[in-house]
Amino acid sequence: MKRNSLLVFAALSGCLTLAAVTPAERIAPIEDFRHYICYQTPVPLEIDGRLSEGAWQAAAWSEDFVDIEGDIKPIPRWRTRVKMLWDDSYLYIGAELEEPHIWANLAERDAVLYKENDFEVFIDPDGDTHNYYELEINALGTVWDLFLNKPYREGGKAQSDWDIKGLKAAVSVRGTLNDPTDRDEGWTVEIAFPWDALAPHAPEGRAPRNGERWRVNFSRVQWHLEVVDGEYRKATDPETGEPLPEENWVWSPQGAINMHMPEMWGIVEFKKNMAGGD
């Protein structure tokens, strides 16, 4: 195939999906995409942000996050990784973010959270790059949930007034929030997505079955900080006075600074086996 045909191939739910990309975006073979086996949990999980239940302990961690552009960029300064589980009612996601300076101020639901440090989830149930979900959460536990009918490059618009009905989300801070006088360990995130909220754009309008695959990715937005008058603020470029660019760390690299390329997201395969099983 000629490179200027600008096609990315993705194997999802037993079929081949094609999605057009722009010349600036990297064409990756299927084996470059991250892959995670998501096992069942035998009992519903308590969403407290701690990831302490036995099912979480049995679930495997993902690979550590990398820069959004891939291996052409340095390894992220601090570790980020995720786990996933599911049952008949929810898709569960747990994340661990190493962070020596935990900072968050945005407290209103649907605030634009990537203007501060945050953790983000992207879900495309049928892998067609359209009708996908996004959720962002910060260390305060503030949530911004969105629905996009198509990527921005195709004229898509985020629907911020859409809410994930029945969503459960919590964070646990290992340190002190917004206190520059000490060094923190990090924070963990725990999210339960109801299948009822995700199923409308899933294959056959339902929760996944054993062996089926969905397209998923995760992102962490990390700003450079400095301390002024005892408070964190974004570090600035001394020449321009503007904030230094944020860093974007992801599970499955995008090949470009753009999370809205669903054809580059990772693959999550659902298994009926219980967490820790074969």
N, C-alpha and C positions, 0 to 999 in steps of 0.2 A: 504494500500500500504506500502511496506517496504521502509524505509528511504534510503536504499542503491540502490534503483532503480533510484535515482537522477533525478526526474522529477519535473518540475514546470508546473502547469496548468494556462492558462490565457484565459479569455473570451474576444474575440475580434470580432467585426463585425458579431456577431451572431454565431460564431463557436468556437470550442475549439482548442487551439494551444498548442502543447507540445514542450518543449525545454530542452535538456539535459544540466545539469550544473555540475560543479566539486564538489567534497566533501567539499571544503572549503566554498562553497556558500550556503546561507540560503534558505531553502525551505519555501515559504510563501503561506498561503491560499489567495484566490482571494480578500477577504475583506481587506487584508492588503495593497493592492495597492491604491494609491491616485486616486481620480476620480474628474474630472472637467467638468462642463457643459459649452460648448463654444457657446455663442449666436451670432447671426448675428448683424452687425452694419448697421444702415440704410443708412449711407453715408460713402464714403471712408475716411480713416484717414490720416492726415498730419503727416508724420514721422519726428518728431523733438525731440524725446526723452522725452517729457514733460508729456504725458498721461493726457492732460488737456481737451480733447474733452468730450462732454456729454456722448457719448457711453462708453468711458473708465470710467467715473464717475459712470455709471450705472452697469458696469460689476463687478462681485464679485472678491475679492481677493482669491487666493489659501490659503491653510494652510501655516503657516510659515515653512521654510525649517528646516530640521533636519540633524544630522550627517549622512554621507553616510552609516554607519554601522547600523543605527537605534537607538533604545532606550537603547542599551547597552553603548552608549557614551553620554557625556554631551550635553545639549542643546547648539546650537551655540551662540557665544558671541554677534552677531549682527543679526538683523532680515533681512530675505530675503523672498520675496513673489512675485507671478506673477499673471497676468490676461491674458485672451485670448479672442479674437473676430475673426470673419471671415465675408467675403462677397464673391461675385462671383469671385473675382480676387486674394484675398490674405488670408493667415492665419496671424493674427496679434498677436504679443506677447509683453506684457509690463512687466517689472520687476522693483522692487524697492529694492535697496540694502543699508541698513544702514551701514555707514562707516565713522568712525572718522578720518581716515588717508587715503585719496584717493591717490593712487599711480599707475602710469602706464608710461612706457617708450617705449614699443614696438610699432612702428608706421608703419611697413611695412606689407602689406596684406599677409596673410598666414604665419606670424611669429608664432612660437610655444607659444601661448599666456598663456598657463597654467604655464609657468615659472614665470609669475607674477600673480597678482590677476585678475580674469576674471569671466565672466558669460557665461554659456554654455547651448545650446539647443540640444536635441537629439530627432529625429523623425523617427519612423518605421511605415509607413502608413498602411501596411497590417498585421503587428504584427507577421511576421514569423521569426523574429530575424535576417533576412538577408536583404541586400540592404537598408541600413538606412543612415540617414543624421545627420551631426553634424555641429554646428556653435558655435564659440567662439567669444566673443567681450570683449574688455577692456574699461577702463574709458576714453581712448583717442578716442574711436570709431573705433579702428582697428579691422578688421574682419579676422578670419580664418575659412573658410568653407571647409568641407571634406565630402567625400562619402566613405562608407565601404560596400563591398559586403557581408561580414560576420564578426563576432566578431574576435578579435585578438586570442582568445583561439582556434579558428578553422583555424588559419592561415591567417586571413583577414589582408589586408594592407590598410592603409588610403590613399585615392587619394586626395592629397592636391592641385593638379593642376586642380581639378574640381571646378568650380565656380557656385554659384546659380545665374543664369541669371535673371536680373530684381529685385534682392534683394534690399530692402531699410532698412537701419539701422541707428540709431542715439542714442546718449547718452546726458544726461543733468546732469551736476555736480552741486550739492548743496554744495559748498565750494570752495576750491582752490586746484587744482591738484598739487601734488608733493611739497607741502609747509608744513613742519613739525611745523611751528611756530604757527599754529592755529588748531582748532578742526573743522572738517567738519561734515556735516549732512549725506551725502551719495550721491548716483547717481542713475539715472533711465535709463532704456534701453527700446527702442521701435524698433521692428523689423517687417517687412512685408515680408513674404515668398510667392512668387508667386506660385499659384497652378500648373502652367505650369512646374515649376522646380521640384515639389514634385510628380506630378501625374504619371510619368513613372513607379514608383514602388508602386503605390496605387492600391487598388482593381479596376479592369476594366480600369486602366490607366486614372483615372479621379479624380476630386475634390470630397470630401465627400458629401453625401446626408444627409438629415434630419434623425437623429437618429443613424447614423453610428459612429463607434468608431475607433480611431487611438491610437497607443502606443506612448507616449511622456514622456520625463523627462527633468529636468533642474538641473544644477549643478553650484555651486559657489566655485571657488578655492581661498582660503584665506591663505596667508603666514603671519608668524609672522615677524614684522618689528622692526627695531631699527633705531635711528638717529645717523649718523656719519658725522661730518663736515657739518652739516646743511642739509643733504640729507638722504632720506629713503634708507635703504638697508635691505636685509633679515637678521633676527636675526640668530646667529649661536650657535651651541653647544660648550661651552667653552672647552670641552674635545677633541672633534674631529675637531673643526673648520669648520664643515660642516653646511649648513643651516638647521635649525630646520624643521621637516616635515610640509608640508602644511596641512591645514584642508580642508575637502571636505564636503560642505553642499548641500543637495539636496531636491527636492520636494518629490519624492517617494523613500524611503530608499532602498538601494541595498542589504544590509546584508553583504557586503564585500567592500573593497576599490577597486572598479572596476565599472566604469560607463558602460562598454561594456558588460553588461548582459541585453539585451533588454527585456527578459522575466520578469524582475523586474521593468520595467518602469511603470509609471502611465497610466491611461486611460482617454482620452479626448473624450467626446461625443458631437457631433455637433447638434445644434438645430436651426431650422429656425426662432424661435421666436426672436424678437429683444432684445438687451441687456436691462435688467431691467424688461422683461416680465416674464410670468409664464412658 
